[in-house]
Amino acid sequence: MSAEMQVDAPPPPPAQPLERVTCAVDLKNSNRFAVKPGARDYTKQYSHVYNKRATALKAALAAAAKKKWPGAKVAERIVKAAEAPPGSRMVVTGTSFKHMPRRPDVIDDYRDLFGDAAANRTEPASYASADDELILEDESGRLKLEGMPIDTLVTGLPLAVLGCRDGDAFKVEDWAGCGFAPPRPDAPAASGDGPKLLLVAGLARADGDAADD
């Protein structure tokens, strides 16, 4: 008759708090990044990034549309779809914009910064609502879309939609994206003994913190 022997493993050593490394900051040379009064430039906006991306993806969207809906007419610009006779079936391409009435307006925020409206305003539990609208836009104009799953879509998506104009809106039968860009080859590793910077987040190892998951 044999008996099993159970040996308790020794307890792990207590975790030692990590010491945060400090570094010197050269405030004198850091001032070169400060924007001087009167030198602010507001001509560089995110709209230029959207326009450049939309132009670069226009051919990819048209190719995806022709592959998914062979024989369907692809409108060159949104204004062509807006001017088409009602009931004309076609494909329109552009970038999505989600109009959300509950979303705060930055202009109103600045206007009411020191007023009574800011003090009395209550934040909604969710910015999404049944009044949200999905709009397709390009450099020629905008077109309201109907029949899209608005609750699952956001602003900034390159889309191709199949449907027909119905009044001031475009009734969507089906829609598609242009897919993901092909992966780029990895850049060669940098050589040399110069300083390197590693950015790491989410380890939760200092001061006894524990990750949630």
C-alpha positions as CSV (number, residue, x, y, z in Angstrom):
1,M,0.0,0.0,0.0
2,S,1.5,3.3,-1.1
3,A,0.6,6.7,0.1
4,E,0.9,9.9,-1.9
5,M,3.0,12.7,-0.4
6,Q,1.9,16.2,-1.1
7,V,4.6,18.9,-0.8
8,D,3.5,22.5,-0.6
9,A,5.4,24.8,-2.9
10,P,7.2,27.6,-1.1
11,P,5.3,31.0,-1.3
12,P,6.5,33.4,-3.9
13,P,8.7,36.2,-2.7
14,P,6.8,39.5,-2.1
15,A,6.6,41.8,-5.1
16,Q,9.0,44.7,-4.9
17,P,7.6,48.0,-6.1
18,L,9.3,49.3,-9.2
19,E,11.2,52.5,-8.9
20,R,10.3,55.1,-11.6
21,V,13.3,56.4,-13.4
22,T,13.6,60.1,-13.7
23,C,15.3,62.1,-16.3
24,A,16.4,65.7,-16.7
25,V,14.3,68.0,-18.8
26,D,15.9,70.8,-20.8
27,L,13.3,73.5,-20.5
28,K,15.4,76.0,-22.3
29,N,15.5,74.0,-25.5
30,S,12.0,72.8,-25.1
31,N,10.6,76.3,-25.7
32,R,11.3,75.8,-29.4
33,F,8.1,73.8,-29.6
34,A,5.9,76.5,-28.0
35,V,3.6,78.4,-30.4
36,K,4.2,82.1,-30.1
37,P,1.2,84.4,-29.8
38,G,-0.2,85.4,-33.2
39,A,1.7,82.6,-34.9
40,R,-1.0,80.0,-34.8
41,D,-1.9,78.4,-38.2
42,Y,-5.4,77.0,-38.6
43,T,-5.0,76.1,-42.3
44,K,-3.9,72.6,-41.6
45,Q,-7.0,70.7,-40.6
46,Y,-8.0,67.1,-40.5
47,S,-10.3,67.6,-43.5
48,H,-7.3,67.6,-45.8
49,V,-6.4,64.1,-44.4
50,Y,-9.9,62.9,-45.2
51,N,-9.9,64.3,-48.7
52,K,-6.5,62.8,-49.5
53,R,-7.5,59.4,-48.2
54,A,-10.8,59.5,-50.0
55,T,-9.0,60.3,-53.3
56,A,-6.5,57.5,-52.7
57,L,-9.3,54.9,-52.0
58,K,-11.8,56.0,-54.7
59,A,-10.4,53.5,-57.2
60,A,-10.4,50.7,-54.6
61,L,-14.0,51.4,-53.7
62,A,-15.1,51.4,-57.4
63,A,-13.3,48.1,-57.9
64,A,-15.0,46.6,-54.8
65,A,-18.4,47.8,-56.0
66,K,-17.9,46.3,-59.6
67,K,-16.8,43.0,-58.1
68,K,-19.8,42.8,-55.7
69,W,-22.4,44.2,-58.0
70,P,-21.4,43.4,-61.6
71,G,-23.0,45.6,-64.2
72,A,-24.1,48.3,-61.7
73,K,-23.4,51.9,-62.7
74,V,-20.9,53.7,-60.5
75,A,-21.5,57.4,-60.1
76,E,-18.3,59.5,-60.4
77,R,-19.3,61.9,-57.7
78,I,-22.1,62.2,-55.1
79,V,-23.5,65.3,-56.9
80,K,-24.3,63.0,-59.9
81,A,-26.4,60.7,-57.6
82,A,-28.1,63.7,-56.1
83,E,-29.1,65.0,-59.5
84,A,-30.2,61.6,-60.9
85,P,-33.9,61.0,-61.6
86,P,-35.7,59.3,-58.7
87,G,-35.5,55.5,-58.9
88,S,-32.2,55.5,-60.8
89,R,-30.2,52.5,-59.5
90,M,-26.5,53.1,-59.1
91,V,-23.5,52.9,-56.8
92,V,-22.2,55.9,-54.9
93,T,-18.8,56.0,-53.2
94,G,-17.6,58.4,-50.5
95,T,-16.8,58.8,-46.8
96,S,-19.4,58.3,-44.0
97,F,-20.4,61.0,-41.6
98,K,-22.6,60.1,-38.7
99,H,-24.7,63.1,-37.6
100,M,-25.5,62.7,-33.8
101,P,-27.7,65.5,-32.4
102,R,-26.7,64.5,-28.8
103,R,-23.0,64.9,-29.4
104,P,-21.6,68.1,-27.9
105,D,-20.7,70.9,-30.4
106,V,-17.3,72.4,-29.8
107,I,-18.6,75.8,-30.8
108,D,-21.4,75.6,-28.2
109,D,-18.9,74.5,-25.6
110,Y,-16.8,77.6,-26.1
111,R,-19.8,79.9,-26.3
112,D,-21.3,78.6,-23.1
113,L,-18.0,78.1,-21.2
114,F,-18.7,80.9,-18.8
115,G,-22.5,81.1,-19.2
116,D,-25.5,79.7,-17.4
117,A,-26.1,77.1,-20.1
118,A,-22.9,75.3,-19.3
119,A,-23.7,75.1,-15.6
120,N,-27.3,73.8,-16.2
121,R,-26.4,71.4,-19.0
122,T,-26.5,67.7,-18.2
123,E,-24.6,65.1,-20.1
124,P,-26.7,62.3,-21.7
125,A,-26.0,58.7,-20.8
126,S,-25.2,58.0,-24.4
127,Y,-24.6,60.3,-27.4
128,A,-26.3,57.7,-29.7
129,S,-30.0,58.1,-30.3
130,A,-32.8,57.2,-32.7
131,D,-32.3,60.6,-34.4
132,D,-28.9,59.8,-35.6
133,E,-28.3,60.0,-39.4
134,L,-25.7,58.5,-41.7
135,I,-24.4,60.7,-44.5
136,L,-22.1,59.9,-47.4
137,E,-19.9,62.8,-48.5
138,D,-17.1,63.6,-51.0
139,E,-15.6,66.8,-52.4
140,S,-18.8,67.5,-54.4
141,G,-21.4,67.3,-51.7
142,R,-23.4,65.1,-49.2
143,L,-26.1,62.5,-49.5
144,K,-28.3,61.2,-46.7
145,L,-28.4,57.4,-46.5
146,E,-31.4,55.4,-45.5
147,G,-31.5,51.7,-44.7
148,M,-28.0,51.5,-43.2
149,P,-27.2,49.9,-39.8
150,I,-26.5,53.3,-38.2
151,D,-25.9,51.9,-34.8
152,T,-22.9,49.9,-36.0
153,L,-21.3,52.5,-38.2
154,V,-19.2,55.6,-37.4
155,T,-17.8,58.7,-39.1
156,G,-14.8,58.3,-41.5
157,L,-15.6,55.0,-43.2
158,P,-14.9,54.7,-46.9
159,L,-18.1,53.2,-48.3
160,A,-19.7,52.1,-51.6
161,V,-23.5,51.9,-51.4
162,L,-25.9,50.4,-54.0
163,G,-29.4,51.9,-54.2
164,C,-31.4,54.7,-55.7
165,R,-32.3,58.3,-54.9
166,D,-35.6,58.7,-53.0
167,G,-36.4,62.3,-52.6
168,D,-33.6,64.1,-50.7
169,A,-32.1,60.8,-49.5
170,F,-30.5,57.7,-51.0
171,K,-32.2,54.4,-50.2
172,V,-29.5,51.8,-49.8
173,E,-30.0,48.2,-50.9
174,D,-26.5,47.0,-50.1
175,W,-23.1,48.4,-49.1
176,A,-19.4,47.5,-49.1
177,G,-16.0,48.7,-48.1
178,C,-12.7,48.6,-49.9
179,G,-11.1,46.1,-47.5
180,F,-7.8,46.4,-45.8
181,A,-4.6,47.6,-47.4
182,P,-2.0,44.8,-48.2
183,P,0.6,44.5,-45.4
184,R,3.8,46.3,-45.9
185,P,7.1,44.5,-45.5
186,D,8.8,45.0,-42.1
187,A,11.3,47.7,-42.1
188,P,14.9,46.6,-41.4
189,A,16.0,46.8,-37.8
190,A,18.0,49.9,-37.0
191,S,21.6,49.2,-36.4
192,G,24.0,51.0,-34.2
193,D,24.5,51.5,-30.5
194,G,22.6,54.7,-30.2
195,P,19.9,55.3,-27.6
196,K,16.6,53.5,-28.2
197,L,13.1,54.1,-26.7
198,L,10.6,51.4,-25.8
199,L,7.0,52.3,-25.1
200,V,5.1,49.8,-23.0
201,A,1.7,50.1,-21.4
202,G,-0.8,48.0,-19.4
203,L,1.7,45.9,-17.4
204,A,0.3,47.1,-14.0
205,R,3.4,46.0,-12.1
206,A,4.2,49.1,-10.0
207,D,2.9,49.8,-6.5
208,G,1.0,46.6,-6.1
209,D,-1.4,47.3,-8.9
210,A,-3.0,44.4,-10.6
211,A,-4.4,44.2,-14.1
212,D,-8.2,43.9,-14.4
213,D,-8.0,41.0,-16.9
